[in-house]
Amino acid sequence: QVQLAESGGGLVQAGGSLRLSCGASGSTFMINRWGWFRQAPGKEREFVASILWSGGATSYADSVKGRFTISSDNDKMTVYLQMNSLNPDDTAIYFCFVDRGAYRAWGQGTQVTVSS
């Protein structure tokens, strides 16, 4: 099994930046892809960004393209989300995920709050 732990969330003003980290532990054998979802109060969890375990192809939600950058460091078993030009619509709990075949693991989430 894989355990995930997010960090780096906090309170930031609109236009500011945050960098989220997600560290993986346990078994990382045959992980295909990992990345981030987010969930705002009263809304469904939505996809944010993902990256291949190999660190190759990335994918982003349209709402964050050009502002967010996903990256990973397999030596540290960590995936990152650099978030720039934040706006209040980015306020949410951000969850890290890993996909291994049909299996998906989730972290506990880290709160990001963007004030106007």
C-alpha positions as CSV (number, residue, x, y, z in Angstrom):
1,Q,0.0,0.0,0.0
2,V,0.9,3.7,-0.4
3,Q,0.6,6.4,2.1
4,L,0.5,10.0,1.1
5,A,1.0,13.2,3.2
6,E,0.4,16.7,1.9
7,S,1.9,19.9,3.2
8,G,2.4,23.5,2.2
9,G,-1.1,24.8,2.4
10,G,-2.0,28.0,4.2
11,L,-3.5,31.5,3.8
12,V,-2.4,33.8,1.0
13,Q,-3.7,36.9,-0.6
14,A,-5.0,37.0,-4.1
15,G,-2.1,37.1,-6.6
16,G,0.2,35.3,-4.2
17,S,1.8,31.9,-4.5
18,L,2.1,28.6,-2.6
19,R,4.0,25.4,-3.1
20,L,2.3,22.2,-2.1
21,S,4.2,19.0,-1.4
22,C,3.0,15.4,-1.2
23,G,5.4,12.7,0.1
24,A,4.7,9.1,-0.6
25,S,5.8,6.2,1.6
26,G,5.2,2.5,1.6
27,S,5.0,0.6,-1.6
28,T,5.4,2.7,-4.8
29,F,5.7,-0.3,-7.1
30,M,4.1,0.1,-10.5
31,I,2.6,3.5,-9.8
32,N,1.5,4.9,-13.2
33,R,0.5,8.5,-12.4
34,W,0.1,10.8,-9.4
35,G,-1.0,14.4,-8.8
36,W,-3.7,16.6,-7.2
37,F,-7.4,17.1,-6.8
38,R,-9.1,19.8,-4.8
39,Q,-12.4,20.2,-3.1
40,A,-14.0,23.6,-2.2
41,P,-16.7,23.9,0.4
42,G,-20.0,22.6,-0.9
43,K,-18.5,21.5,-4.2
44,E,-17.4,18.2,-5.6
45,R,-13.8,17.1,-5.7
46,E,-12.2,18.2,-9.0
47,F,-9.1,17.3,-10.9
48,V,-6.2,19.8,-10.7
49,A,-3.1,18.3,-12.2
50,S,-1.2,15.0,-12.7
51,I,2.1,13.7,-13.8
52,L,3.5,10.3,-14.9
53,W,5.5,8.5,-12.2
54,S,8.4,8.7,-14.6
55,G,8.1,12.5,-14.5
56,G,7.0,12.8,-18.1
57,A,3.7,14.0,-19.4
58,T,1.7,16.3,-17.3
59,S,-2.0,17.2,-17.4
60,Y,-3.8,20.3,-16.0
61,A,-7.4,21.4,-15.5
62,D,-8.2,24.4,-17.7
63,S,-8.8,26.5,-14.7
64,V,-5.2,26.3,-13.5
65,K,-3.3,26.1,-16.8
66,G,-0.6,28.7,-17.0
67,R,-0.7,29.3,-13.2
68,F,0.0,25.9,-11.6
69,T,3.0,23.7,-12.3
70,I,3.2,20.1,-11.2
71,S,6.6,18.3,-10.8
72,S,8.0,15.3,-9.0
73,D,11.2,14.0,-7.5
74,N,11.2,10.2,-7.4
75,D,14.4,10.1,-5.2
76,K,12.4,12.0,-2.6
77,M,9.2,10.3,-3.5
78,T,7.5,13.6,-3.6
79,V,5.2,15.4,-6.0
80,Y,4.8,19.2,-5.9
81,L,2.3,21.7,-7.0
82,Q,3.6,25.2,-7.5
83,M,0.6,27.6,-7.5
84,N,1.0,31.1,-8.8
85,S,-1.5,34.0,-9.3
86,L,-3.8,32.5,-6.8
87,N,-7.4,33.8,-6.7
88,P,-10.2,33.1,-4.2
89,D,-11.7,30.4,-6.5
90,D,-8.6,28.4,-5.7
91,T,-9.6,28.1,-2.1
92,A,-10.0,24.4,-1.4
93,I,-8.6,21.4,0.3
94,Y,-6.0,20.0,-2.0
95,F,-5.6,16.2,-2.0
96,C,-2.7,14.2,-3.4
97,F,-3.4,11.0,-5.2
98,V,-1.5,8.1,-6.8
99,D,-2.8,5.6,-9.4
100,R,-1.6,2.1,-9.6
101,G,-3.6,0.1,-12.0
102,A,-7.2,0.4,-10.8
103,Y,-6.1,1.3,-7.3
104,R,-6.1,5.0,-6.2
105,A,-4.7,6.2,-2.9
106,W,-5.5,9.6,-1.4
107,G,-3.7,11.8,1.1
108,Q,-5.5,13.6,4.0
109,G,-5.4,16.9,2.2
110,T,-4.0,20.4,2.9
111,Q,-6.1,23.6,3.2
112,V,-5.4,26.4,0.8
113,T,-7.2,29.7,1.5
114,V,-6.9,32.7,-0.8
115,S,-8.3,36.0,0.4
116,S,-9.5,38.7,-1.8
